[in-house]
C-alpha cells in the first residue's frame, strides 16, 4: 500500500493543490542581445536509424518522400522552423570521406560504420541529398568535416565543391553530378570531439592542427563569410577551452564548440521510460549544470575575447539513457518522455539567457536517436514531447532577450534540492512578449507571479505541455498522448501575471 501511495504521489500529485510561490521580474534593456534562432538547431548523424530508415527511405519507397527523404519528417521539421541541421556526425564525421557519397549511387563504395553498430552503409545518402534536404527545410546546413582521418585537401575540396560558383575542378565535378549552382554552406565544423573519437588529441595538438585547416578554408579576409567552428570541450574541460582561446588566432575562428549530455552514470544510464524519481532528479541535476558550464566556459572566452566576437556553440546536448529493450545497442534508440521535455525546456531557457555568447546549439539527435524530436516505425511517425517544447519555443527565434531575475522555490528529493523553476523571456519584432516557464518539481504546483509592469501588456494567452506521469510518452499505438495545448490557469491584474504551473510542465506565455 505504501508503494502504491508513493507511485500515485509521484505520478499525479498535480491535482493535490500543493503550491509554492515565486515572483519573476522582467527588465527591458535596449542593448540586450538577440536570441539567435540557431540556438534551436538540430543534429543528424549517421547513427542507427537517424539517416537510413529515419530521414532517408530511398526514392523507390512506398512511404511518401522527396528525393528519398520522408515528406512527413520534412513537414514536421518545417513546423518547428528548424534553423540549422548538423551532419554527418558526430564521431562518424571523422571517418567520413565525402567523395564516397557523390556521383551515381550504384557506383558508390560502401563504408563500415565502426562507431555505431558496425553496420555497412552504401553511401546512398550523401552531400547532395543532405544539402537538398536543408533547402527543402529552409534550414542552414552545418557540415562537420573530417579532420581525424582526412586531409586539408579533402576538407577544402569539399568547400570548393559545395560553395564555388566559378570554374574549378570541384565546381566542375558538382555540375557533372547535376547541381549547377553552389549551395553556399556557411557553417563548418573543423572535426568533432578531437579529445575523443576525433583522434584522442591534446588541446595543444588540436589547436595547431585547427590553425592549419582554418588557414586554407577561406581567403585572407574570409570574404565568403565561412563560419569556422573549432571542436570544443567535453563538459567541464575548461583547460581545453583555455588552450583553444589562447592559441588560435581570433581571425581564424568564429565559434568554439561544447558538448554536454544529461547522463546519470555512463556505465548505468537507466531506462528511458521506467525510471524512478531519484533518477529523474539526478538527470535534471545534470541538465541544469548547463548553466554553470556555459558560465565558466564563457568566462574563459571573455578573458581572451572581451568583445565577444567568438561564439559558444553547444552543438551536442540532450538526455542519454539505455537503449530500448531488443534494439541494437549501437543505434542509441530511446523513447522520449516528459522528463525529456523538462530537459529541453530548462536547457533552452539557459541558452536564451546566455544568448550574448551562445549563438548556436544542436539537440542530439533529430530522428530515432537519443533525445529525438521524431520517431519512426516503417510508415508510422510520431512527435515526441521534446518536439512540442521546440515548437512552443519558436517564439524566441531571433527575438530580443528580456533579462529576468527571480528566486526559485526548491524541488527536494532525499535531502537534496534543485531550483524548481526555469524561465526566460523575449520580445519579438512586433513587441510581443513571450515568457517560457518550466516547473521541474515532480509533485508541487508552483505559482509564479510575472511582473509585467512597464511592458504595456493588455492581452495574455498561453500554451502548456504537461501530462499525468513523468514517464508518459507517445507511442505508435498512442501517438498523441503527450502534446501541447491551450493553457488558461493564469490571471493578469494591474501588470502582475499569476500563473499556476503544474508539476513537470512547460508553459509559454504570450503578452500583447
C-alpha positions in Angstrom: 0.0 0.0 0.0 2.8 2.4 0.8 4.4 1.6 -2.5 1.1 2.3 -4.3 0.7 5.6 -2.5 4.3 6.6 -3.4 3.7 5.8 -7.0 0.5 7.8 -7.1 2.1 10.7 -5.4 5.0 10.6 -7.9 2.7 10.4 -11.0 -0.3 12.5 -10.3 0.2 14.8 -7.3 -0.5 17.8 -9.6 -4.1 17.6 -8.6 -3.5 18.0 -4.8 -3.1 21.8 -5.0 0.2 22.0 -3.1 1.8 25.2 -4.1 4.9 27.3 -3.7 5.3 30.9 -5.0 7.9 32.9 -6.8 8.0 36.4 -8.5 9.8 36.9 -11.8 10.9 40.5 -12.6 11.4 41.3 -16.3 13.8 44.0 -17.3 13.8 45.9 -20.6 17.3 46.7 -21.8 17.9 48.5 -25.1 21.2 46.7 -25.6 20.1 43.2 -24.6 21.2 40.5 -27.1 19.2 38.9 -29.7 18.4 35.2 -29.1 19.8 33.7 -32.2 17.4 31.2 -33.9 20.4 29.0 -34.4 20.2 28.1 -30.7 17.3 25.9 -31.8 19.4 23.8 -34.2 19.4 20.0 -34.6 21.8 17.2 -35.3 21.6 14.3 -37.7 24.4 11.7 -37.6 24.9 8.5 -39.5 24.0 6.6 -36.3 21.4 3.9 -36.0 18.2 4.8 -37.7 18.7 8.6 -37.9 19.6 8.8 -41.6 18.8 5.4 -43.1 15.3 4.2 -42.1 14.8 7.6 -40.5 15.1 10.7 -42.7 16.0 8.6 -45.8 13.9 5.8 -47.1 15.0 5.9 -50.7 13.4 7.2 -53.9 11.6 3.9 -54.6 10.0 3.6 -51.1 6.2 3.5 -50.9 6.5 5.9 -48.0 5.8 9.4 -49.4 9.2 11.1 -50.0 11.0 13.9 -51.7 14.1 12.5 -53.4 14.2 9.7 -50.9 13.6 11.8 -47.7 10.3 11.3 -45.9 7.9 14.2 -46.6 6.2 13.8 -43.2 9.5 14.5 -41.5 10.2 17.5 -43.7 6.8 19.0 -42.9 7.2 18.3 -39.1 10.6 20.0 -39.0 9.3 23.0 -41.0 6.6 23.4 -38.4 9.2 24.0 -35.7 11.1 26.3 -38.0 14.3 24.3 -37.8 17.1 26.9 -38.3 20.1 24.6 -39.0 20.9 20.9 -39.2 24.4 19.4 -38.4 25.6 16.4 -40.4 27.2 13.8 -40.9 28.4 13.5 -37.3 29.4 13.2 -34.5 32.1 10.6 -34.3 31.1 9.4 -37.8 32.3 12.7 -39.3 36.0 11.9 -38.7 35.7 8.6 -40.6 33.6 10.1 -43.5 35.1 10.8 -46.8 32.7 13.0 -48.7 33.6 11.9 -52.2 32.3 8.4 -51.4 28.8 10.0 -51.2 28.6 11.7 -54.6 28.0 10.6 -58.1 25.9 7.7 -59.4 24.5 5.8 -56.3 25.1 2.4 -57.8 28.8 3.2 -58.1 29.4 4.5 -54.6 31.6 2.4 -52.3 30.3 1.1 -49.0 31.5 2.2 -45.6 31.6 0.3 -42.3 30.2 2.5 -39.6 32.7 1.4 -37.0 31.4 3.7 -34.2 27.7 2.8 -34.4 26.8 -0.8 -34.6 29.4 -1.9 -37.1 26.9 -1.8 -39.9 27.8 -1.4 -43.6 26.3 1.6 -45.3 26.0 2.1 -49.1 26.6 5.9 -49.1 23.3 6.4 -50.9 22.7 9.5 -48.7 25.5 11.9 -49.4 26.3 15.6 -49.8 23.6 16.4 -52.5 20.9 14.6 -50.5 21.7 16.4 -47.3 22.1 19.9 -48.8 18.9 19.5 -50.9 17.1 18.4 -47.7 18.3 21.6 -46.0 16.9 23.6 -48.9 13.6 21.8 -48.5 13.6 22.6 -44.8 14.6 26.2 -45.2 17.5 25.4 -42.8 21.1 26.3 -42.8 23.4 23.2 -43.3 26.2 22.7 -40.8 28.8 20.4 -42.1 31.1 18.6 -39.6 34.2 17.8 -41.7 36.8 15.1 -41.3 40.0 16.1 -39.6 40.7 12.9 -37.6 41.3 10.7 -40.7 41.2 13.2 -43.5 43.5 15.8 -45.1 43.4 19.5 -45.6 43.0 19.0 -49.3 40.0 16.7 -48.8 38.4 19.3 -46.5 39.0 22.3 -48.8 37.9 20.3 -51.8 34.6 19.8 -50.1 34.2 23.6 -49.5 35.0 24.2 -53.2 32.5 21.5 -54.3 29.6 23.0 -52.4 30.4 26.7 -52.5 32.4 27.7 -55.6 30.4 29.4 -58.3 33.2 29.9 -60.8 35.5 27.5 -62.6 37.4 24.9 -60.7 37.8 21.1 -60.7 35.4 20.7 -57.8 32.8 23.0 -59.2 33.0 21.1 -62.5 32.5 17.8 -60.6 29.5 19.2 -58.8 28.0 20.3 -62.1 28.6 16.9 -63.6 26.7 15.4 -60.7 23.7 17.5 -61.5 24.0 20.7 -59.4 24.7 23.9 -61.4 24.6 26.5 -58.6 26.5 26.0 -55.3 24.6 25.7 -52.1 26.7 28.3 -50.2 27.3 26.4 -47.0 28.3 28.8 -44.2 28.8 26.7 -41.1 31.7 24.3 -40.9 32.9 22.1 -38.0 36.6 21.5 -38.1 36.5 18.0 -36.8 34.4 16.6 -33.9 35.3 15.6 -30.3 39.0 15.8 -31.1 39.7 14.9 -27.4 38.0 11.6 -28.0 36.7 9.8 -31.1 38.1 12.5 -33.3 41.7 11.4 -32.5 42.3 11.4 -28.8 44.3 14.6 -29.2 45.7 17.0 -26.6 44.2 20.5 -26.9 47.7 21.9 -27.8 48.0 19.5 -30.7 44.4 20.1 -31.9 44.9 23.9 -31.7 47.9 23.7 -34.0 46.0 21.4 -36.4 43.0 23.6 -36.4 45.1 26.6 -37.3 46.4 24.7 -40.3 42.9 23.6 -41.5 41.3 27.0 -40.9 44.0 28.8 -42.8 43.0 27.0 -46.1 39.3 27.2 -45.6 38.9 30.8 -46.9 40.7 33.9 -48.2 42.8 36.3 -46.1 39.7 38.3 -45.3 37.3 35.4 -45.2 35.2 37.4 -47.8 32.9 34.4 -48.4 31.8 34.5 -44.7 32.8 31.0 -43.8 31.8 30.3 -40.1 34.5 28.0 -38.7 33.7 26.1 -35.5 36.5 24.6 -33.5 35.9 21.2 -31.8 35.5 22.3 -28.3 35.4 21.0 -24.8 33.9 17.9 -23.3 31.6 19.1 -20.4 33.8 20.8 -17.8 37.2 20.5 -19.5 37.9 24.2 -19.1 41.6 23.7 -19.9 40.6 22.7 -23.5 38.7 26.0 -23.9 41.6 27.9 -22.4 44.1 26.4 -24.9 41.9 27.0 -27.9 41.2 30.6 -27.0 44.8 31.2 -26.2 46.4 29.5 -29.2 44.1 30.0 -32.1 44.3 33.5 -33.8 41.0 35.3 -33.5 40.7 35.9 -37.2 40.7 32.1 -37.8 37.7 31.1 -35.7 34.1 32.2 -35.4 32.8 29.6 -32.9 34.1 27.2 -30.3 32.0 24.1 -29.5 30.9 22.5 -26.3 29.4 19.0 -25.7 27.4 18.0 -22.7 24.7 15.3 -22.2 22.4 14.8 -19.2 23.7 11.4 -18.1 23.4 10.0 -14.6 26.2 7.4 -15.0 27.8 6.4 -18.3 28.0 2.8 -17.0 24.4 2.7 -15.8 22.4 5.3 -17.7 19.0 3.9 -16.6 15.8 3.3 -18.6 14.3 6.0 -20.8 10.8 5.2 -19.6 11.0 3.0 -16.4 12.8 5.5 -14.2 12.4 6.4 -10.5 12.0 9.9 -9.1 15.6 9.7 -7.8 16.8 9.0 -11.4 14.7 11.9 -12.7 16.2 14.2 -10.1 19.7 13.2 -10.9 19.1 13.6 -14.6 17.7 17.1 -14.1 20.7 17.9 -11.9 23.0 17.1 -14.8 20.8 19.1 -17.2 20.8 22.2 -15.0 24.6 22.1 -14.8 24.5 23.5 -18.4 24.2 27.0 -16.8 27.4 26.5 -14.8 29.2 25.1 -17.8 28.2 27.9 -20.1 29.0 30.5 -17.4 32.5 29.1 -16.8 33.4 28.5 -20.4 32.2 32.0 -21.2 34.4 33.5 -18.5 37.4 31.8 -20.1 36.4 33.1 -23.6 35.8 36.6 -22.1 39.4 36.6 -20.9 40.8 36.2 -24.4 37.9 37.7 -26.4 36.3 40.5 -24.2 34.4 41.9 -27.2 32.7 38.5 -27.6 33.4 38.2 -31.3 33.8 34.4 -31.0 30.6 32.4 -30.3 30.0 29.5 -28.0 28.4 26.6 -30.0 26.8 23.9 -27.9 26.4 21.5 -30.8 25.6 18.4 -28.9 23.2 18.3 -25.9 20.3 16.3 -24.6 19.3 13.3 -22.5 21.1 9.9 -22.9 19.7 6.7 -21.5 19.9 2.9 -22.0 18.6 1.8 -25.4 15.1 0.4 -25.7 15.0 -3.3 -25.0 15.5 -5.5 -28.1 17.2 -2.8 -30.2 20.8 -2.6 -31.4 22.9 -1.1 -28.5 25.0 0.8 -31.1 21.9 2.5 -32.5 21.1 4.6 -29.4 17.3 4.4 -29.9 15.4 5.6 -26.8 11.9 6.8 -26.0 11.2 10.4 -25.1 9.1 11.2 -22.0 8.0 14.2 -20.0 11.5 14.1 -18.4 12.9 14.9 -21.8 10.5 17.8 -22.1 11.9 19.1 -18.8 15.5 18.8 -20.1 14.6 20.6 -23.3 12.6 23.5 -21.7 15.2 24.2 -19.0 18.2 23.9 -21.3 16.7 26.2 -23.9 16.0 28.7 -21.2 19.6 28.6 -20.2 20.8 29.2 -23.8 18.3 32.1 -24.2 19.6 33.7 -21.0 23.2 33.3 -22.2 22.5 34.5 -25.8 25.2 37.1 -25.7 27.7 34.3 -26.1 25.7 31.2 -27.1 24.8 31.7 -30.7 24.2 28.1 -31.8 23.2 24.8 -30.3 22.2 21.4 -31.7 19.9 18.9 -29.9 21.1 15.3 -30.3 19.5 13.9 -32.4 16.7 14.7 -34.8 15.2 11.2 -35.7 15.3 7.9 -33.8 18.5 8.6 -31.8 18.9 9.9 -28.3 16.6 12.8 -27.4 14.9 12.8 -30.8 12.0 15.1 -31.8 10.7 12.4 -34.2 10.4 8.6 -34.1 9.6 6.4 -37.0 8.4 2.8 -37.4 8.1 1.8 -41.1 5.2 4.0 -42.4 4.4 5.4 -38.9 5.8 8.6 -37.5 5.3 10.3 -34.1 6.3 13.6 -32.5 7.9 13.4 -29.1 7.3 15.7 -26.0 10.7 17.3 -26.9 9.2 18.2 -30.3 6.4 20.1 -28.7 8.8 22.1 -26.5 10.8 23.1 -29.6 7.5 24.1 -31.3 6.4 26.2 -28.3 9.8 28.0 -28.1 9.8 29.1 -31.8 8.5 32.4 -30.5 12.0 33.1 -29.1 13.8 32.8 -32.5 15.7 36.0 -33.3 13.7 37.9 -30.6 15.4 40.3 -28.2 16.2 38.8 -24.8 14.4 40.3 -21.8 16.6 39.7 -18.8 14.8 38.3 -15.8 15.5 37.9 -12.1 13.8 35.7 -9.6 14.4 33.3 -6.7 13.2 29.9 -7.4 11.5 27.6 -4.9 13.3 24.3 -4.3 12.5 20.8 -5.6 13.7 18.4 -2.9 14.4 14.7 -3.0 16.1 12.7 -0.3 17.6 15.8 1.3 18.9 17.2 -2.0 17.4 20.2 -3.8 17.3 21.8 -7.2 15.7 25.1 -8.4 12.2 24.1 -9.4 11.6 26.9 -11.8 13.4 27.7 -15.0 12.5 30.8 -17.1 13.4 33.0 -20.0 11.7 35.9 -21.7 12.0 37.8 -25.0 10.3 40.5 -27.1 9.9 40.0 -30.9 9.9 42.5 -33.7 6.2 43.1 -33.2 6.8 44.0 -29.5 5.0 40.8 -28.4 6.5 39.5 -25.2 7.0 35.7 -24.6 7.9 34.1 -21.2 8.8 30.4 -21.1 8.4 28.7 -17.8 9.4 25.2 -16.7 8.4 23.6 -13.4 10.6 20.5 -12.9 9.0 19.6 -9.5 7.6 16.1 -9.7 4.8 17.0 -7.1 4.2 20.6 -6.5 2.2 23.2 -8.4 4.3 26.3 -8.3 2.6 29.6 -8.5 4.8 32.1 -10.4 4.0 35.8 -10.5 5.4 37.6 -13.5 5.8 41.3 -13.0 4.9 42.7 -16.4 4.6 46.4 -15.4 6.1 48.7 -18.0 5.6 46.2 -20.9 2.2 47.6 -21.8 0.5 44.1 -21.9 -3.2 44.1 -22.3 -3.9 40.6 -23.6 -2.4 37.3 -22.5 -2.6 33.8 -23.9 -0.6 30.6 -23.1 0.3 27.1 -24.2 1.2 24.2 -22.0 2.9 20.8 -22.2 2.0 18.6 -19.3 0.9 15.1 -18.5 -0.2 12.8 -15.6 3.1 11.0 -15.2 6.7 11.9 -15.7 7.1 8.7 -17.6 4.3 9.5 -20.1 5.4 9.4 -23.8 3.9 9.0 -27.2 3.8 5.6 -28.9 2.9 4.4 -32.4 -0.3 3.0 -30.8 -1.0 6.2 -28.9 0.9 9.0 -30.8 -1.0 11.9 -29.3 -0.8 11.1 -25.6 1.5 14.0 -24.9 1.1 17.2 -26.9 0.9 20.9 -26.2 -2.5 22.6 -25.7 -4.1 25.9 -24.7 -3.5 26.9 -21.1 -5.7 29.3 -19.1 -4.7 28.8 -15.5 -3.4 32.4 -15.0 -4.7 35.8 -14.0 -3.5 39.3 -15.1 -4.2 42.1 -12.7 -2.5 45.5 -12.7 0.5 44.3 -14.6 1.0 41.2 -12.4 0.5 37.9 -14.1 -0.1 35.0 -11.7 0.5 31.6 -13.3 -0.1 28.2 -11.6 2.5 25.8 -13.1 1.5 22.2 -12.7 4.2 19.7 -11.7 6.7 18.8 -14.5 5.2 21.2 -17.0 6.3 23.7 -19.7 4.3 26.9 -20.2 4.9 29.6 -22.7 3.0 32.9 -22.1 2.3 35.4 -24.8 1.6 39.0 -23.9 0.5 41.8 -26.3 
